[in-house]
Amino acid sequence: MKTNLSNEVILQEMRHLLHYSCNDMSLEKHHYESLHVAILKKHFKAEEVRIDHTNQVIHLHLSVDGSTDFLGRKSLVDVEMNFTDINEFLQNCLEDSDQNIMFYKNILNFYSTKR
């Protein structure tokens, strides 16, 4: 029971951080961009992520099957996803698993020392 409460607290704090980072209009926006990219990379297991806020599109570079060709190159595909609210999109990427909770703990520790 305590683990679930702890996980819920961590997820709640991540929701707060994402909300704050999506609504922050300061010059530190690029600082939070790396947070958003990290969340998207983790959720989609993407090799590369680019967020186009102007056109409200997320560009993902995804590995097709995890295998490589004889030169060691991965099979990759480009995917574009539209969003209307980046905060809502990122909130939906949060997952309650042990691996993700550890990832979120590290993020929260990093951003708590930066503020």
Accessible surface in RSA format (square Angstrom, percent):
REM  Atomic radii and reference values for relative SASA: ProtOr
REM  Chains: A
REM  Algorithm: Lee & Richards
REM  Probe-radius: 1.40
REM  Slices: 20
REM RES _ NUM      All-atoms   Total-Side   Main-Chain    Non-polar    All polar
REM                ABS   REL    ABS   REL    ABS   REL    ABS   REL    ABS   REL
RES MET A   1   200.05 103.6 155.70 103.0  44.36 105.6 131.79 112.0  68.26  90.4
RES LYS A   2   173.50  84.6 165.71 101.7   7.79  18.6 112.14 100.9  61.36  65.4
RES THR A   3    87.93  62.5  83.30  84.4   4.63  11.0  51.17  68.7  36.76  55.6
RES ASN A   4    98.15  67.7  94.32  91.2   3.82   9.2  23.96  57.7  74.19  71.7
RES LEU A   5   117.55  65.5 112.71  80.6   4.83  12.2 116.74  82.0   0.81   2.2
RES SER A   6    46.45  39.3  39.76  53.1   6.69  15.4  25.11  53.5  21.34  29.9
RES ASN A   7    14.83  10.2  14.83  14.3   0.00   0.0   0.16   0.4  14.67  14.2
RES GLU A   8    82.72  47.5  82.05  62.1   0.67   1.6  44.83  86.7  37.89  30.9
RES VAL A   9    78.48  51.6  76.36  69.1   2.12   5.1  78.45  68.2   0.03   0.1
RES ILE A  10    16.43   9.3  16.07  12.0   0.36   0.9  16.43  11.8   0.00   0.0
RES LEU A  11     8.88   4.9   8.88   6.4   0.00   0.0   8.88   6.2   0.00   0.0
RES GLN A  12    73.22  40.9  73.22  53.5   0.00   0.0  28.05  59.7  45.17  34.3
RES GLU A  13    82.80  47.5  81.34  61.5   1.45   3.5  18.58  35.9  64.22  52.4
RES MET A  14     0.00   0.0   0.00   0.0   0.00   0.0   0.00   0.0   0.00   0.0
RES ARG A  15    79.62  33.4  78.40  40.0   1.22   2.9  30.29  41.4  49.33  29.9
RES HIS A  16    99.36  54.3  94.93  66.0   4.43  11.3  61.53  63.4  37.83  44.0
RES LEU A  17     7.99   4.4   5.99   4.3   2.00   5.0   7.33   5.1   0.66   1.8
RES LEU A  18     0.00   0.0   0.00   0.0   0.00   0.0   0.00   0.0   0.00   0.0
RES HIS A  19   101.37  55.4 101.37  70.5   0.00   0.0  68.31  70.4  33.06  38.5
RES TYR A  20    98.41  45.9  95.01  54.1   3.40   8.8  63.64  47.8  34.77  42.9
RES SER A  21     0.51   0.4   0.00   0.0   0.51   1.2   0.00   0.0   0.51   0.7
RES CYS A  22    13.76  10.4   2.25   2.5  11.51  27.0   2.97   7.5  10.79  11.6
RES ASN A  23    76.74  52.9  63.05  60.9  13.69  33.0  25.05  60.3  51.69  50.0
RES ASP A  24    22.65  15.9  16.48  16.4   6.17  14.6   6.01  14.1  16.64  16.6
RES MET A  25   162.91  84.4 129.08  85.4  33.83  80.5 112.86  96.0  50.04  66.3
RES SER A  26    53.16  44.9  34.73  46.4  18.43  42.4  44.68  95.2   8.48  11.9
RES LEU A  27   172.04  95.8 156.20 111.7  15.84  39.8 160.95 113.0  11.09  29.8
RES GLU A  28    94.79  54.4  94.57  71.5   0.22   0.5  29.96  57.9  64.83  52.9
RES LYS A  29    73.93  36.1  73.34  45.0   0.60   1.4  61.88  55.7  12.05  12.8
RES HIS A  30   139.60  76.3 126.29  87.8  13.31  34.0  95.79  98.7  43.80  51.0
RES HIS A  31    37.81  20.7  33.80  23.5   4.01  10.3  17.33  17.9  20.49  23.8
RES TYR A  32    12.84   6.0  12.84   7.3   0.00   0.0   1.04   0.8  11.79  14.5
RES GLU A  33    44.90  25.8  44.40  33.6   0.50   1.2  33.29  64.4  11.61   9.5
RES SER A  34    67.71  57.2  56.73  75.7  10.98  25.3  50.34 107.2  17.38  24.3
RES LEU A  35     3.28   1.8   0.40   0.3   2.87   7.2   3.22   2.3   0.06   0.2
RES HIS A  36     4.78   2.6   4.78   3.3   0.00   0.0   4.66   4.8   0.11   0.1
RES VAL A  37    30.08  19.8  30.08  27.2   0.00   0.0  30.08  26.1   0.00   0.0
RES ALA A  38    33.03  30.4  27.68  42.7   5.35  12.2  31.88  44.9   1.15   3.0
RES ILE A  39     2.93   1.7   1.72   1.3   1.21   2.9   2.03   1.5   0.90   2.4
RES LEU A  40     0.00   0.0   0.00   0.0   0.00   0.0   0.00   0.0   0.00   0.0
RES LYS A  41    82.58  40.3  79.39  48.7   3.19   7.6  30.10  27.1  52.48  55.9
RES LYS A  42    58.04  28.3  44.17  27.1  13.87  33.0  32.01  28.8  26.03  27.7
RES HIS A  43    54.14  29.6  41.21  28.6  12.94  33.1  20.35  21.0  33.80  39.3
RES PHE A  44    53.93  27.0  37.81  23.4  16.12  42.0  42.54  25.8  11.40  32.6
RES LYS A  45   167.82  81.9 149.86  92.0  17.96  42.8 115.59 104.0  52.23  55.6
RES ALA A  46    12.71  11.7   0.00   0.0  12.71  28.9   0.14   0.2  12.57  33.3
RES GLU A  47    72.58  41.7  51.20  38.7  21.39  50.9  12.11  23.4  60.47  49.4
RES GLU A  48   106.15  60.9 105.46  79.8   0.69   1.6  28.60  55.3  77.55  63.3
RES VAL A  49    14.10   9.3   0.00   0.0  14.10  34.0   0.00   0.0  14.10  38.2
RES ARG A  50   134.70  56.6 131.83  67.2   2.87   6.8  65.00  88.8  69.70  42.2
RES ILE A  51    15.64   8.9   0.00   0.0  15.64  37.7   0.00   0.0  15.64  42.4
RES ASP A  52    30.53  21.4  25.13  25.0   5.40  12.8   9.10  21.4  21.43  21.4
RES HIS A  53    71.49  39.1  56.02  38.9  15.46  39.6  47.96  49.4  23.52  27.4
RES THR A  54   127.78  90.9  95.26  96.6  32.52  77.5  68.37  91.8  59.41  89.8
RES ASN A  55   100.96  69.6  79.57  76.9  21.39  51.5  20.10  48.4  80.86  78.2
RES GLN A  56    74.30  41.5  73.84  54.0   0.46   1.1  11.89  25.3  62.41  47.3
RES VAL A  57    19.15  12.6  19.15  17.3   0.00   0.0  19.15  16.6   0.00   0.0
RES ILE A  58     0.00   0.0   0.00   0.0   0.00   0.0   0.00   0.0   0.00   0.0
RES HIS A  59    40.97  22.4  38.99  27.1   1.98   5.1  29.59  30.5  11.38  13.2
RES LEU A  60     3.34   1.9   0.69   0.5   2.64   6.6   2.13   1.5   1.20   3.2
RES HIS A  61    53.20  29.1  52.67  36.6   0.54   1.4  34.00  35.0  19.21  22.4
RES LEU A  62    34.08  19.0  34.08  24.4   0.00   0.0  34.08  23.9   0.00   0.0
RES SER A  63    33.24  28.1  14.52  19.4  18.71  43.1  14.34  30.5  18.89  26.5
RES VAL A  64    90.86  59.8  60.96  55.2  29.90  72.0  64.93  56.4  25.93  70.3
RES ASP A  65   100.30  70.3  62.05  61.8  38.26  90.5  40.88  96.2  59.42  59.3
RES GLY A  66    56.63  69.8   0.00   N/A  56.63  69.8  29.59  81.2  27.04  60.6
RES SER A  67    56.26  47.5  47.15  62.9   9.11  21.0  45.57  97.0  10.69  15.0
RES THR A  68    75.52  53.7  48.40  49.1  27.12  64.6  23.59  31.7  51.93  78.5
RES ASP A  69    54.21  38.0  36.99  36.8  17.22  40.7  37.72  88.8  16.49  16.4
RES PHE A  70   185.77  92.9 141.71  87.8  44.06 114.7 154.67  93.8  31.10  89.0
RES LEU A  71   111.09  61.9  79.43  56.8  31.66  79.6  85.27  59.9  25.83  69.5
RES GLY A  72    50.29  62.0   0.00   N/A  50.29  62.0  26.59  73.0  23.70  53.1
RES ARG A  73   140.58  59.0 134.09  68.4   6.49  15.5  68.25  93.3  72.33  43.8
RES LYS A  74    97.22  47.4  79.33  48.7  17.88  42.6  45.13  40.6  52.09  55.5
RES SER A  75    51.06  43.1  42.47  56.7   8.59  19.8  22.75  48.5  28.30  39.7
RES LEU A  76    71.19  39.6  38.49  27.5  32.70  82.2  38.49  27.0  32.70  88.0
RES VAL A  77    69.44  45.7  65.52  59.3   3.92   9.4  69.44  60.3   0.00   0.0
RES ASP A  78   105.36  73.8  81.78  81.4  23.58  55.7  32.65  76.8  72.70  72.5
RES VAL A  79    49.65  32.7  45.26  41.0   4.38  10.6  48.99  42.6   0.65   1.8
RES GLU A  80   119.83  68.8  90.92  68.8  28.91  68.8  26.98  52.2  92.86  75.8
RES MET A  81    57.58  29.8  52.72  34.9   4.86  11.6  55.56  47.2   2.03   2.7
RES ASN A  82   120.38  83.0  97.58  94.3  22.79  54.9  28.78  69.3  91.59  88.5
RES PHE A  83    15.76   7.9   5.92   3.7   9.84  25.6  13.08   7.9   2.67   7.6
RES THR A  84   125.43  89.2 105.09 106.5  20.34  48.5  77.24 103.7  48.20  72.9
RES ASP A  85    66.27  46.4  58.89  58.6   7.38  17.4  21.31  50.2  44.96  44.8
RES ILE A  86    21.21  12.1  19.00  14.2   2.21   5.3  19.00  13.7   2.21   6.0
RES ASN A  87    26.57  18.3  26.57  25.7   0.00   0.0   4.95  11.9  21.62  20.9
RES GLU A  88   103.78  59.6 101.76  77.0   2.02   4.8  30.39  58.8  73.39  59.9
RES PHE A  89    36.23  18.1  31.57  19.6   4.66  12.1  34.82  21.1   1.41   4.0
RES LEU A  90     0.00   0.0   0.00   0.0   0.00   0.0   0.00   0.0   0.00   0.0
RES GLN A  91    39.91  22.3  30.39  22.2   9.52  22.7  24.67  52.5  15.24  11.6
RES ASN A  92   110.26  76.0  85.71  82.8  24.55  59.1  29.21  70.3  81.05  78.3
RES CYS A  93     4.94   3.7   3.55   4.0   1.40   3.3   0.00   0.0   4.94   5.3
RES LEU A  94    23.23  12.9   2.97   2.1  20.26  50.9   2.97   2.1  20.26  54.5
RES GLU A  95    71.77  41.2  66.58  50.4   5.19  12.4  23.30  45.1  48.47  39.6
RES ASP A  96    89.28  62.5  55.68  55.4  33.60  79.5  21.40  50.4  67.88  67.7
RES SER A  97    48.37  40.9  40.68  54.3   7.68  17.7  44.73  95.3   3.63   5.1
RES ASP A  98   109.12  76.4 102.33 101.9   6.79  16.1  37.42  88.1  71.70  71.5
RES GLN A  99   130.96  73.2 120.05  87.7  10.91  26.0  42.56  90.6  88.40  67.0
RES ASN A 100    15.57  10.7  15.57  15.0   0.00   0.0   0.04   0.1  15.52  15.0
RES ILE A 101     6.74   3.8   6.74   5.0   0.00   0.0   6.74   4.9   0.00   0.0
RES MET A 102   107.53  55.7 107.53  71.2   0.00   0.0  91.06  77.4  16.46  21.8
RES PHE A 103    51.20  25.6  47.73  29.6   3.47   9.0  50.54  30.6   0.66   1.9
RES TYR A 104     3.77   1.8   3.77   2.1   0.00   0.0   0.01   0.0   3.76   4.6
RES LYS A 105    80.48  39.3  78.63  48.2   1.84   4.4  35.21  31.7  45.27  48.2
RES ASN A 106    91.98  63.4  86.03  83.1   5.95  14.3  24.02  57.8  67.97  65.7
RES ILE A 107    16.35   9.3  13.99  10.4   2.35   5.7  16.30  11.7   0.04   0.1
RES LEU A 108    36.18  20.1  33.71  24.1   2.47   6.2  34.17  24.0   2.01   5.4
RES ASN A 109    94.81  65.4  93.32  90.2   1.49   3.6  24.21  58.3  70.60  68.2
RES PHE A 110    95.71  47.9  89.00  55.1   6.71  17.5  95.24  57.7   0.48   1.4
RES TYR A 111    12.00   5.6  11.74   6.7   0.26   0.7   9.31   7.0   2.70   3.3
RES SER A 112    79.30  67.0  51.92  69.3  27.38  63.1  46.39  98.8  32.91  46.1
RES THR A 113   111.57  79.4  77.83  78.9  33.73  80.4  74.28  99.8  37.29  56.4
RES LYS A 114   117.77  57.5  85.59  52.5  32.17  76.6  31.39  28.3  86.38  92.0
RES ARG A 115   166.45  69.9 102.21  52.1  64.24 153.0  76.98 105.2  89.47  54.2
END  Absolute sums over single chains surface
CHAIN  1 A     7650.3       6386.2       1264.2       4227.4       3423.0
END  Absolute sums over all chains
TOTAL          7650.3       6386.2       1264.2       4227.4       3423.0
